[in-house]
Amino acid sequence: MSFWPLARRIAEELTAAAGRGPVVDLGAGEGGLSHRLAELGLRTWMVDRRYPPAPGGAVAVAADALRLPWTDGCLGAVVAGNLLRQIPSARRRRWAREMARCLGDQGRLVVLE
């Protein structure tokens, strides 16, 4: 499923959070949503286990969703589309702790499933 129709609405919600750090598209796959968010002016990093080519305006990072390579509180927002269902239920608390660790005090987490 494509989240492209939602990109503008998501961008509106994430603009304030992006002022505090980059927006990470976690589980970005081919980077469709990352590209749309970057087109809308958000500093976007696309993250996937494999190293995807970065579409225009986004930075590609290969990383595991349970062990992100950023310091505590440095991200403005995380968008996870169709990712949570791929994380085994026994590891979802660990994933939530990792999101809380990486997001700043005013950070936003958007989960699209």
CYANA upper distance limits for C-alpha pairs under 8 A (distance plus 0.5 A):
  3 PHE  CA      7 ALA  CA      7.05
  3 PHE  CA     33 LEU  CA      7.05
  3 PHE  CA     81 GLY  CA      8.34
  4 TRP  CA     32 GLY  CA      7.94
  4 TRP  CA     33 LEU  CA      6.69
  4 TRP  CA     36 ARG  CA      7.53
  6 LEU  CA     10 ILE  CA      6.52
  7 ALA  CA     11 ALA  CA      6.46
  7 ALA  CA     33 LEU  CA      7.34
  7 ALA  CA     36 ARG  CA      6.84
  7 ALA  CA     37 LEU  CA      6.78
  8 ARG  CA     12 GLU  CA      6.72
  8 ARG  CA     37 LEU  CA      8.11
  8 ARG  CA     40 LEU  CA      7.73
  9 ARG  CA     13 GLU  CA      6.92
 10 ILE  CA     14 LEU  CA      6.61
 11 ALA  CA     15 THR  CA      6.36
 11 ALA  CA     37 LEU  CA      6.82
 11 ALA  CA     40 LEU  CA      7.44
 11 ALA  CA     42 LEU  CA      7.81
 14 LEU  CA     18 ALA  CA      6.47
 14 LEU  CA     23 VAL  CA      8.32
 14 LEU  CA     77 ALA  CA      7.27
 14 LEU  CA    108 ARG  CA      7.62
 15 THR  CA     19 GLY  CA      7.22
 15 THR  CA     42 LEU  CA      7.57
 16 ALA  CA     20 ARG  CA      7.99
 17 ALA  CA     21 GLY  CA      7.50
 17 ALA  CA     76 GLY  CA      5.21
 17 ALA  CA     77 ALA  CA      6.44
 17 ALA  CA    106 GLN  CA      7.06
 17 ALA  CA    107 GLY  CA      6.04
 17 ALA  CA    108 ARG  CA      6.87
 18 ALA  CA     22 PRO  CA      5.94
 18 ALA  CA     23 VAL  CA      6.39
 18 ALA  CA     42 LEU  CA      7.31
 18 ALA  CA     43 ARG  CA      7.67
 18 ALA  CA     75 LEU  CA      8.43
 18 ALA  CA     76 GLY  CA      5.28
 18 ALA  CA     77 ALA  CA      6.89
 19 GLY  CA     76 GLY  CA      7.32
 20 ARG  CA     74 CYS  CA      8.18
 20 ARG  CA     75 LEU  CA      7.50
 20 ARG  CA     76 GLY  CA      5.40
 20 ARG  CA    104 GLY  CA      7.83
 20 ARG  CA    106 GLN  CA      8.31
 20 ARG  CA    107 GLY  CA      8.06
 21 GLY  CA     74 CYS  CA      6.45
 21 GLY  CA     75 LEU  CA      5.11
 21 GLY  CA     76 GLY  CA      4.49
 21 GLY  CA     77 ALA  CA      7.78
 21 GLY  CA    104 GLY  CA      8.46
 22 PRO  CA     42 LEU  CA      8.15
 22 PRO  CA     43 ARG  CA      5.84
 22 PRO  CA     44 THR  CA      6.34
 22 PRO  CA     45 TRP  CA      7.42
 22 PRO  CA     74 CYS  CA      8.45
 22 PRO  CA     75 LEU  CA      5.93
 22 PRO  CA     76 GLY  CA      5.80
 22 PRO  CA     77 ALA  CA      7.18
 23 VAL  CA     42 LEU  CA      7.49
 23 VAL  CA     43 ARG  CA      6.63
 23 VAL  CA     44 THR  CA      5.35
 23 VAL  CA     45 TRP  CA      6.72
 23 VAL  CA     75 LEU  CA      7.12
 23 VAL  CA     76 GLY  CA      6.26
 23 VAL  CA     77 ALA  CA      5.20
 23 VAL  CA     78 VAL  CA      6.21
 23 VAL  CA     79 VAL  CA      7.87
 24 VAL  CA     44 THR  CA      6.30
 24 VAL  CA     45 TRP  CA      5.30
 24 VAL  CA     46 MET  CA      6.30
 24 VAL  CA     47 VAL  CA      7.34
 24 VAL  CA     75 LEU  CA      7.96
 24 VAL  CA     77 ALA  CA      6.73
 24 VAL  CA     78 VAL  CA      5.22
 24 VAL  CA     79 VAL  CA      6.63
 25 ASP  CA     33 LEU  CA      7.91
 25 ASP  CA     34 SER  CA      6.46
 25 ASP  CA     44 THR  CA      7.63
 25 ASP  CA     45 TRP  CA      6.68
 25 ASP  CA     46 MET  CA      5.24
 25 ASP  CA     47 VAL  CA      6.44
 25 ASP  CA     78 VAL  CA      6.50
 25 ASP  CA     79 VAL  CA      5.37
 25 ASP  CA     80 ALA  CA      6.54
 25 ASP  CA     81 GLY  CA      8.31
 26 LEU  CA     46 MET  CA      6.82
 26 LEU  CA     47 VAL  CA      5.42
 26 LEU  CA     48 ASP  CA      6.90
 26 LEU  CA     65 ALA  CA      7.50
 26 LEU  CA     78 VAL  CA      7.13
 26 LEU  CA     79 VAL  CA      6.46
 26 LEU  CA     80 ALA  CA      5.40
 26 LEU  CA     81 GLY  CA      7.76
 26 LEU  CA     83 LEU  CA      8.04
 27 GLY  CA     46 MET  CA      8.09
 27 GLY  CA     47 VAL  CA      6.19
 27 GLY  CA     48 ASP  CA      5.19
 27 GLY  CA     49 ARG  CA      7.96
 27 GLY  CA     65 ALA  CA      8.02
 27 GLY  CA     80 ALA  CA      6.82
 27 GLY  CA     81 GLY  CA      7.35
 27 GLY  CA     82 ASN  CA      8.17
 27 GLY  CA     83 LEU  CA      6.39
 28 ALA  CA     32 GLY  CA      8.01
 28 ALA  CA     33 LEU  CA      7.78
 28 ALA  CA     34 SER  CA      7.45
 28 ALA  CA     46 MET  CA      6.01
 28 ALA  CA     47 VAL  CA      6.07
 28 ALA  CA     48 ASP  CA      6.04
 28 ALA  CA     80 ALA  CA      8.30
 28 ALA  CA     81 GLY  CA      7.99
 29 GLY  CA     47 VAL  CA      8.39
 29 GLY  CA     48 ASP  CA      6.57
 29 GLY  CA     52 PRO  CA      7.60
 30 GLU  CA     52 PRO  CA      6.99
 30 GLU  CA     53 PRO  CA      8.26
 31 GLY  CA     35 HIS  CA      6.50
 31 GLY  CA     46 MET  CA      6.97
 31 GLY  CA     52 PRO  CA      8.15
 31 GLY  CA     54 ALA  CA      7.55
 31 GLY  CA     55 PRO  CA      7.11
 32 GLY  CA     36 ARG  CA      6.92
 32 GLY  CA     55 PRO  CA      8.46
 33 LEU  CA     37 LEU  CA      6.64
 34 SER  CA     38 ALA  CA      6.61
 34 SER  CA     44 THR  CA      6.76
 34 SER  CA     45 TRP  CA      7.59
 34 SER  CA     46 MET  CA      6.38
 34 SER  CA     55 PRO  CA      8.15
 34 SER  CA     58 ALA  CA      6.82
 35 HIS  CA     39 GLU  CA      6.63
 35 HIS  CA     55 PRO  CA      6.13
 35 HIS  CA     56 GLY  CA      6.83
 35 HIS  CA     57 GLY  CA      7.17
 35 HIS  CA     58 ALA  CA      6.73
 36 ARG  CA     40 LEU  CA      6.83
 37 LEU  CA     41 GLY  CA      7.16
 37 LEU  CA     42 LEU  CA      6.19
 37 LEU  CA     43 ARG  CA      8.49
 37 LEU  CA     44 THR  CA      7.30
 38 ALA  CA     42 LEU  CA      5.42
 38 ALA  CA     43 ARG  CA      6.58
 38 ALA  CA     44 THR  CA      6.18
 38 ALA  CA     56 GLY  CA      8.06
 38 ALA  CA     57 GLY  CA      5.77
 38 ALA  CA     58 ALA  CA      6.45
 39 GLU  CA     57 GLY  CA      7.42
 43 ARG  CA     57 GLY  CA      8.20
 43 ARG  CA     58 ALA  CA      7.61
 44 THR  CA     57 GLY  CA      7.85
 44 THR  CA     58 ALA  CA      5.57
 44 THR  CA     59 VAL  CA      7.04
 45 TRP  CA     58 ALA  CA      5.91
 45 TRP  CA     59 VAL  CA      5.13
 45 TRP  CA     60 ALA  CA      6.34
 45 TRP  CA     61 VAL  CA      7.45
 46 MET  CA     54 ALA  CA      7.91
 46 MET  CA     58 ALA  CA      7.01
 46 MET  CA     59 VAL  CA      6.52
 46 MET  CA     60 ALA  CA      5.41
 46 MET  CA     61 VAL  CA      6.63
 47 VAL  CA     51 TYR  CA      8.45
 47 VAL  CA     60 ALA  CA      6.57
 47 VAL  CA     61 VAL  CA      5.39
 47 VAL  CA     62 ALA  CA      6.21
 47 VAL  CA     63 ALA  CA      6.69
 48 ASP  CA     52 PRO  CA      7.71
 48 ASP  CA     61 VAL  CA      7.26
 48 ASP  CA     62 ALA  CA      5.78
 48 ASP  CA     63 ALA  CA      6.33
 48 ASP  CA     64 ASP  CA      7.50
 48 ASP  CA     65 ALA  CA      8.38
 49 ARG  CA     62 ALA  CA      5.63
 49 ARG  CA     63 ALA  CA      5.56
 49 ARG  CA     64 ASP  CA      6.02
 49 ARG  CA     65 ALA  CA      8.45
 50 ARG  CA     62 ALA  CA      5.97
 50 ARG  CA     63 ALA  CA      8.06
 51 TYR  CA     60 ALA  CA      7.26
 51 TYR  CA     61 VAL  CA      6.80
 51 TYR  CA     62 ALA  CA      5.27
 52 PRO  CA     60 ALA  CA      6.86
 52 PRO  CA     61 VAL  CA      8.32
 52 PRO  CA     62 ALA  CA      8.15
 53 PRO  CA     60 ALA  CA      7.05
 54 ALA  CA     58 ALA  CA      6.18
 54 ALA  CA     59 VAL  CA      6.11
 54 ALA  CA     60 ALA  CA      5.47
 55 PRO  CA     59 VAL  CA      8.34
 63 ALA  CA     67 ARG  CA      7.66
 63 ALA  CA     68 LEU  CA      6.55
 63 ALA  CA     69 PRO  CA      7.55
 64 ASP  CA     68 LEU  CA      6.59
 65 ALA  CA     95 TRP  CA      7.35
 65 ALA  CA     98 GLU  CA      8.44
 66 LEU  CA     94 ARG  CA      7.24
 66 LEU  CA     95 TRP  CA      5.75
 66 LEU  CA     98 GLU  CA      6.74
 67 ARG  CA     98 GLU  CA      7.50
 68 LEU  CA     98 GLU  CA      7.88
 68 LEU  CA    102 CYS  CA      8.30
 70 TRP  CA     74 CYS  CA      7.33
 70 TRP  CA     75 LEU  CA      8.42
 70 TRP  CA    102 CYS  CA      6.98
 71 THR  CA    102 CYS  CA      6.87
 72 ASP  CA    101 ARG  CA      5.72
 72 ASP  CA    102 CYS  CA      5.26
 72 ASP  CA    103 LEU  CA      7.59
 72 ASP  CA    104 GLY  CA      8.02
 73 GLY  CA    100 ALA  CA      8.39
 73 GLY  CA    101 ARG  CA      6.54
 73 GLY  CA    102 CYS  CA      5.11
 73 GLY  CA    103 LEU  CA      5.05
 73 GLY  CA    104 GLY  CA      4.32
 73 GLY  CA    105 ASP  CA      7.42
 74 CYS  CA    102 CYS  CA      6.40
 74 CYS  CA    103 LEU  CA      6.57
 74 CYS  CA    104 GLY  CA      6.25
 75 LEU  CA    102 CYS  CA      6.28
 75 LEU  CA    103 LEU  CA      5.23
 75 LEU  CA    104 GLY  CA      6.36
 75 LEU  CA    107 GLY  CA      7.32
 76 GLY  CA    103 LEU  CA      6.50
 76 GLY  CA    104 GLY  CA      6.57
 76 GLY  CA    106 GLN  CA      7.88
 76 GLY  CA    107 GLY  CA      5.24
 76 GLY  CA    108 ARG  CA      7.09
 77 ALA  CA    103 LEU  CA      6.93
 77 ALA  CA    107 GLY  CA      5.68
 77 ALA  CA    108 ARG  CA      5.06
 77 ALA  CA    109 LEU  CA      6.22
 77 ALA  CA    110 VAL  CA      8.24
 78 VAL  CA     99 MET  CA      8.14
 78 VAL  CA    103 LEU  CA      8.11
 78 VAL  CA    108 ARG  CA      6.89
 78 VAL  CA    109 LEU  CA      5.43
 78 VAL  CA    110 VAL  CA      6.73
 79 VAL  CA    109 LEU  CA      6.51
 79 VAL  CA    110 VAL  CA      5.20
 79 VAL  CA    111 VAL  CA      6.48
 79 VAL  CA    112 LEU  CA      8.06
 80 ALA  CA     84 LEU  CA      7.80
 80 ALA  CA    109 LEU  CA      8.32
 80 ALA  CA    110 VAL  CA      6.74
 80 ALA  CA    111 VAL  CA      5.39
 80 ALA  CA    112 LEU  CA      6.57
 81 GLY  CA    111 VAL  CA      6.49
 81 GLY  CA    112 LEU  CA      5.01
 81 GLY  CA    113 GLU  CA      6.49
 82 ASN  CA     86 GLN  CA      8.00
 82 ASN  CA    111 VAL  CA      8.41
 82 ASN  CA    112 LEU  CA      6.58
 82 ASN  CA    113 GLU  CA      5.39
 83 LEU  CA     87 ILE  CA      7.38
 83 LEU  CA    113 GLU  CA      7.95
 84 LEU  CA     92 ARG  CA      8.12
 84 LEU  CA    111 VAL  CA      8.13
 84 LEU  CA    113 GLU  CA      7.88
 85 ARG  CA    113 GLU  CA      8.09
 87 ILE  CA     91 ARG  CA      6.95
 87 ILE  CA     92 ARG  CA      6.80
 88 PRO  CA     92 ARG  CA      7.05
 91 ARG  CA     95 TRP  CA      6.83
 92 ARG  CA     96 ALA  CA      6.66
 93 ARG  CA     97 ARG  CA      6.67
 94 ARG  CA     98 GLU  CA      6.72
 95 TRP  CA     99 MET  CA      6.78
 96 ALA  CA    100 ALA  CA      6.73
 97 ARG  CA    101 ARG  CA      6.56
 98 GLU  CA    102 CYS  CA      6.78
 99 MET  CA    103 LEU  CA      6.56
 99 MET  CA    109 LEU  CA      8.15
100 ALA  CA    104 GLY  CA      8.37
103 LEU  CA    107 GLY  CA      5.49
103 LEU  CA    108 ARG  CA      7.64
